[in-house]
Amino acid sequence: MINLLSNYKNIILFFYYQFIRISFDFFMIGAHFLNPDLATKIGNEISWKIDGTFKNNPDNIWYEGPSK
């Protein structure tokens, strides 16, 4: 019974993630046609937080901070 509930929660979480992902996709497609500058700005922010281009920025996930 516990395994069945665990699988049920994972399935619900999967479909929730898919809903969020598809909603974001449609938002970005709409922004691409209605406001291209906004779409570019959002894409750049996401890329810059993940790829380490601005590693010295505290908002970046690769930021290590000053050594003490």
C-alpha positions in Angstrom: 0.0 0.0 0.0 2.8 2.4 0.8 4.5 1.7 -2.5 1.3 2.4 -4.3 0.9 5.8 -2.6 4.5 6.7 -3.3 3.9 6.0 -7.0 0.7 8.0 -6.9 2.6 11.0 -5.5 5.3 10.7 -8.1 2.7 10.6 -10.9 1.0 13.7 -9.5 4.3 15.5 -9.2 5.3 14.5 -12.7 2.0 15.9 -14.2 2.4 19.1 -12.1 5.9 19.6 -13.4 4.7 19.0 -17.0 1.9 21.6 -16.5 4.3 24.2 -15.2 6.8 23.5 -18.1 4.2 23.7 -20.8 2.7 26.9 -19.3 6.2 28.5 -19.3 6.7 27.3 -22.9 3.4 29.0 -24.1 4.3 32.1 -22.1 7.7 32.3 -23.8 6.2 31.7 -27.3 3.6 34.5 -26.7 6.3 36.8 -25.3 8.5 36.1 -28.4 5.8 37.5 -30.7 4.2 40.2 -28.4 7.3 41.5 -26.6 10.6 40.0 -27.9 12.7 42.1 -25.6 11.0 40.5 -22.5 11.6 37.0 -23.9 15.3 37.8 -24.5 15.6 39.3 -21.0 14.0 36.3 -19.4 16.2 33.9 -21.4 19.3 35.7 -20.6 18.6 35.8 -16.9 18.0 32.1 -16.8 21.1 31.3 -18.9 23.3 33.6 -16.8 22.2 32.1 -13.5 22.9 28.6 -14.7 25.9 28.7 -17.0 28.5 30.5 -14.8 29.1 33.4 -17.1 28.9 35.8 -14.2 30.4 33.5 -11.5 31.3 36.5 -9.3 27.7 37.6 -9.0 25.9 36.4 -5.8 22.8 35.6 -7.9 24.6 33.0 -9.9 24.3 29.4 -8.7 28.1 28.9 -9.1 28.9 31.9 -6.9 31.5 30.8 -4.2 31.8 34.1 -2.3 34.9 35.6 -0.8 37.2 33.3 1.2 37.5 34.2 4.9 
